[in-house]
Amino acid sequence: MSVFETRSEEETIELGRRIASELPRRAVVLLIGNLGAGKTTLAKGIISGLGAAQPDEVSSPTFTLIHEYGRVYHIDLYRLDRVQEIATLGLDEIFDRDAVVLIEWGERFPQLMPTDRIEIRLRMLDDDRREIEMEAVNGPELGQRTPLR
């Protein structure tokens, strides 16, 4: 497990870029944390680091549920309450693609998440500082990424 601390939104985005360089070409990444913990901010950095979009082009998919940036998917399950609602999203098909899949609030539905995944836990220390823990669960190797471009 790797643990980081960021002191600003810019540092969180930069950490996301560094994390992107460690991700395998195909990965499911759960972004876990309370509202305001910085999940979308970290996703901006990861998506930018993968070369899929600039940070200012990335927004929370809270209402649309899924944003696609080429071979990167950013999914937000916050507004969903039942497994049946998620079944309509086609997550299994997305998980089978050669892609990086970032999921906010996926921990609410553990039975639907792949067993091989990366979990990133974000915790607010104060208004600006975040503690960010990253751990590979059951298999994905960090540091063996091949470019998505």
One Martini backbone bead per residue (centre of mass of N, CA, C, O) as a GRO file, in nm:
protein
  149
    1MET     BB    1   0.097   0.036   0.021
    2SER     BB    2   0.020   0.370  -0.060
    3VAL     BB    3   0.104   0.698   0.082
    4PHE     BB    4  -0.046   1.026   0.062
    5GLU     BB    5   0.001   1.391   0.055
    6THR     BB    6  -0.206   1.671   0.003
    7ARG     BB    7  -0.237   2.058  -0.026
    8SER     BB    8  -0.399   2.056  -0.308
    9GLU     BB    9  -0.547   2.044  -0.605
   10GLU     BB   10  -0.286   2.039  -0.772
   11GLU     BB   11  -0.154   1.800  -0.616
   12THR     BB   12  -0.379   1.595  -0.679
   13ILE     BB   13  -0.346   1.601  -0.983
   14GLU     BB   14  -0.047   1.521  -0.987
   15LEU     BB   15  -0.087   1.250  -0.851
   16GLY     BB   16  -0.267   1.134  -1.072
   17ARG     BB   17  -0.043   1.134  -1.286
   18ARG     BB   18   0.142   0.939  -1.134
   19ILE     BB   19  -0.057   0.705  -1.118
   20ALA     BB   20  -0.096   0.665  -1.422
   21SER     BB   21   0.204   0.558  -1.465
   22GLU     BB   22   0.121   0.280  -1.286
   23LEU     BB   23  -0.087   0.176  -1.465
   24PRO     BB   24  -0.239  -0.042  -1.623
   25ARG     BB   25  -0.398  -0.068  -1.920
   26ARG     BB   26  -0.589  -0.256  -1.740
   27ALA     BB   27  -0.835  -0.105  -1.514
   28VAL     BB   28  -0.979  -0.099  -1.187
   29VAL     BB   29  -1.083   0.203  -1.007
   30LEU     BB   30  -1.139   0.288  -0.681
   31LEU     BB   31  -1.300   0.577  -0.547
   32ILE     BB   32  -1.262   0.649  -0.198
   33GLY     BB   33  -1.500   0.871  -0.038
   34ASN     BB   34  -1.619   1.138   0.066
   35LEU     BB   35  -1.758   1.412   0.032
   36GLY     BB   36  -1.492   1.618  -0.076
   37ALA     BB   37  -1.218   1.434  -0.092
   38GLY     BB   38  -1.119   1.419  -0.427
   39LYS     BB   39  -1.200   1.221  -0.658
   40THR     BB   40  -1.230   1.404  -0.911
   41THR     BB   41  -0.954   1.537  -0.891
   42LEU     BB   42  -0.793   1.278  -0.927
   43ALA     BB   43  -0.921   1.197  -1.197
   44LYS     BB   44  -0.807   1.432  -1.358
   45GLY     BB   45  -0.512   1.335  -1.334
   46ILE     BB   46  -0.540   1.053  -1.453
   47ILE     BB   47  -0.660   1.133  -1.726
   48SER     BB   48  -0.428   1.319  -1.800
   49GLY     BB   49  -0.193   1.106  -1.763
   50LEU     BB   50  -0.331   0.926  -2.006
   51GLY     BB   51  -0.419   1.138  -2.242
   52ALA     BB   52  -0.752   1.192  -2.255
   53ALA     BB   53  -0.749   1.472  -2.081
   54GLN     BB   54  -0.805   1.761  -1.944
   55PRO     BB   55  -0.889   1.871  -1.639
   56ASP     BB   56  -1.110   2.087  -1.753
   57GLU     BB   57  -1.269   1.830  -1.905
   58VAL     BB   58  -1.333   1.721  -1.617
   59SER     BB   59  -1.621   1.568  -1.468
   60SER     BB   60  -1.872   1.481  -1.287
   61PRO     BB   61  -2.091   1.183  -1.328
   62THR     BB   62  -2.350   1.206  -1.145
   63PHE     BB   63  -2.584   1.238  -1.380
   64THR     BB   64  -2.457   1.052  -1.621
   65LEU     BB   65  -2.246   0.827  -1.473
   66ILE     BB   66  -2.085   0.840  -1.767
   67HIS     BB   67  -1.753   0.896  -1.879
   68GLU     BB   68  -1.582   0.925  -2.194
   69TYR     BB   69  -1.210   0.893  -2.263
   70GLY     BB   70  -1.188   0.681  -2.464
   71ARG     BB   71  -1.001   0.448  -2.261
   72VAL     BB   72  -1.168   0.615  -2.040
   73TYR     BB   73  -1.360   0.565  -1.743
   74HIS     BB   74  -1.613   0.764  -1.565
   75ILE     BB   75  -1.773   0.665  -1.263
   76ASP     BB   76  -2.098   0.731  -1.090
   77LEU     BB   77  -2.289   0.579  -0.804
   78TYR     BB   78  -2.435   0.776  -0.601
   79ARG     BB   79  -2.748   0.782  -0.725
   80LEU     BB   80  -2.748   0.482  -0.660
   81ASP     BB   81  -2.929   0.201  -0.481
   82ARG     BB   82  -2.947  -0.039  -0.692
   83VAL     BB   83  -2.848  -0.309  -0.866
   84GLN     BB   84  -3.055  -0.280  -1.100
   85GLU     BB   85  -2.953  -0.001  -1.196
   86ILE     BB   86  -2.662  -0.098  -1.275
   87ALA     BB   87  -2.730  -0.314  -1.489
   88THR     BB   88  -2.798  -0.087  -1.716
   89LEU     BB   89  -2.485   0.012  -1.771
   90GLY     BB   90  -2.268  -0.217  -1.853
   91LEU     BB   91  -2.011  -0.293  -1.680
   92ASP     BB   92  -1.909  -0.563  -1.790
   93GLU     BB   93  -1.831  -0.448  -2.067
   94ILE     BB   94  -1.630  -0.240  -1.961
   95PHE     BB   95  -1.442  -0.441  -1.804
   96ASP     BB   96  -1.366  -0.596  -2.088
   97ARG     BB   97  -1.206  -0.367  -2.168
   98ASP     BB   98  -0.934  -0.179  -2.295
   99ALA     BB   99  -0.925  -0.019  -1.986
  100VAL     BB  100  -0.979   0.255  -1.777
  101VAL     BB  101  -1.164   0.239  -1.461
  102LEU     BB  102  -1.338   0.488  -1.290
  103ILE     BB  103  -1.487   0.462  -0.950
  104GLU     BB  104  -1.742   0.613  -0.788
  105TRP     BB  105  -1.897   0.441  -0.528
  106GLY     BB  106  -1.833   0.122  -0.562
  107GLU     BB  107  -1.839   0.022  -0.255
  108ARG     BB  108  -2.161  -0.006  -0.250
  109PHE     BB  109  -2.100  -0.259  -0.484
  110PRO     BB  110  -1.908  -0.522  -0.442
  111GLN     BB  111  -2.055  -0.748  -0.619
  112LEU     BB  112  -1.981  -0.573  -0.902
  113MET     BB  113  -1.684  -0.593  -0.854
  114PRO     BB  114  -1.387  -0.664  -0.924
  115THR     BB  115  -1.135  -0.841  -0.773
  116ASP     BB  116  -0.955  -0.695  -0.976
  117ARG     BB  117  -0.806  -0.408  -0.822
  118ILE     BB  118  -0.806  -0.061  -0.739
  119GLU     BB  119  -0.760   0.121  -0.433
  120ILE     BB  120  -0.867   0.459  -0.352
  121ARG     BB  121  -0.819   0.648  -0.058
  122LEU     BB  122  -0.992   0.937   0.065
  123ARG     BB  123  -0.890   1.201   0.303
  124MET     BB  124  -0.977   1.453   0.502
  125LEU     BB  125  -0.785   1.678   0.703
  126ASP     BB  126  -0.873   1.941   0.553
  127ASP     BB  127  -0.950   2.173   0.327
  128ASP     BB  128  -0.665   2.087   0.160
  129ARG     BB  129  -0.598   1.817   0.285
  130ARG     BB  130  -0.485   1.483   0.176
  131GLU     BB  131  -0.537   1.138   0.211
  132ILE     BB  132  -0.372   0.878   0.006
  133GLU     BB  133  -0.463   0.545  -0.075
  134MET     BB  134  -0.291   0.266  -0.239
  135GLU     BB  135  -0.434  -0.053  -0.368
  136ALA     BB  136  -0.388  -0.373  -0.462
  137VAL     BB  137  -0.640  -0.615  -0.562
  138ASN     BB  138  -0.587  -0.927  -0.675
  139GLY     BB  139  -0.329  -0.827  -0.907
  140PRO     BB  140  -0.270  -0.561  -1.006
  141GLU     BB  141   0.002  -0.413  -1.156
  142LEU     BB  142   0.212  -0.179  -1.071
  143GLY     BB  143   0.426  -0.028  -1.317
  144GLN     BB  144   0.288  -0.173  -1.608
  145ARG     BB  145   0.245   0.039  -1.825
  146THR     BB  146   0.081   0.110  -2.125
  147PRO     BB  147   0.004   0.301  -2.361
  148LEU     BB  148  -0.306   0.450  -2.480
  149ARG     BB  149  -0.221   0.589  -2.765
   0.00000   0.00000   0.00000
